[in-house]
Amino acid sequence: MKAEEGARAKAEESARIAEEKAKAKAEAKAKAEEEARAKAEEKARIAEEKERAKASAQARAEADALARAKEKMIIAEEKVRAKAEARAKAEEEARAKAGEKARIAEEKARAKAEKMAKPESLPKTEQSGDTPHAVPAGAEWAVIDAVTVWADAWSARDTDKYHSSYIEGFKPDASLSHESWESHRNEHISKAQNINVKLSDVKVEMQGESRANVSLTQDYRADNFKGVTRKVMELNKVGDKWLIVSERAAKVEAAPEVSAADTKAQAGGEIQVKEAENQKAAEQPNTGVKPKPVD
């Protein structure tokens, strides 16, 4: 009896122990599975965070690149605008300088012309006789400007500008061709090293809107020569320019330069114009045959 009870108790104990072992094994397995799931979830979470961080970094990089490109474009546009503004400003300044230079040159030319003409003998605005001519305002000064340009070109030995003051095909008289006259003038002007032509006592008599008679005193000096000439000119308006169509000397006196000692020994050693003779010659009628030009 006791043996059976002992065997039964032993069997029950073995069953309990086996049950506890199976339970422990199941719990261990469940725990292992739980831990594996936790590790997998953690791994997935980490991977997801990495992917999200990577995507965020890429988005940030793209946004930064876009911002840099936009900033670069803005800077380029500002540079182009600044360059255009600088160019426009430079052009405006250049125009202003050119305008100011032209204004100053015009004022200088006018001042020179006004100084050259005596106030009491300002150009007449009508032809002699009873019928006045309607002359545009400033026409007399335009004529004076034309002869001033002619004298300045002569002084500067600028033969092109000098010849451009004359009418096309100008001839001083019927015996000399335009080409011969031009060649002679070029040779004469180019030979002189220092030329200085000053005009004074300029008188203008308008003969209508496009023709003018001019009388003036020409003081010519070059190298060792000097001479004072009273000249009579006729100018015609061609387009917007006044051009010389005829030119003759009323009287010329010239002499080589002399020393101070010679000057003292000579009475009235300076070259002067004999006004009475000049006036008489200027009043003589023009026969159509003009003398060869003189300096």
Buried (B, 14 or more C-beta within 10 A) or exposed (E): EEEEEEEEEEEEEEEEEEEEEEEEEEEEEEEEEEEEEEEEEEEEEEEEEEEEEEEEEEEEEEEEEEEEEEEEEEEEEEEEEEEEEEEEEEEEEEEEEEEEEEEEEEEEBBEBBEEBBEEEEBBBBBBEEEEEBEBEEEBBBBBBBBBBBBBBBBBEBEBEBBBBBBBEEBBBBEEBEBEEBBEBBBEBBEEBEEBEBEBEBBBBBBBEEEBBBBBBBBBBBBEEBBBBBBBBBBBBBEEEBBBBBBBBBBBBBEEEEBEEEEEEEEEEBEBEBEEEEBEEBBEEEEEEEBEEBBB
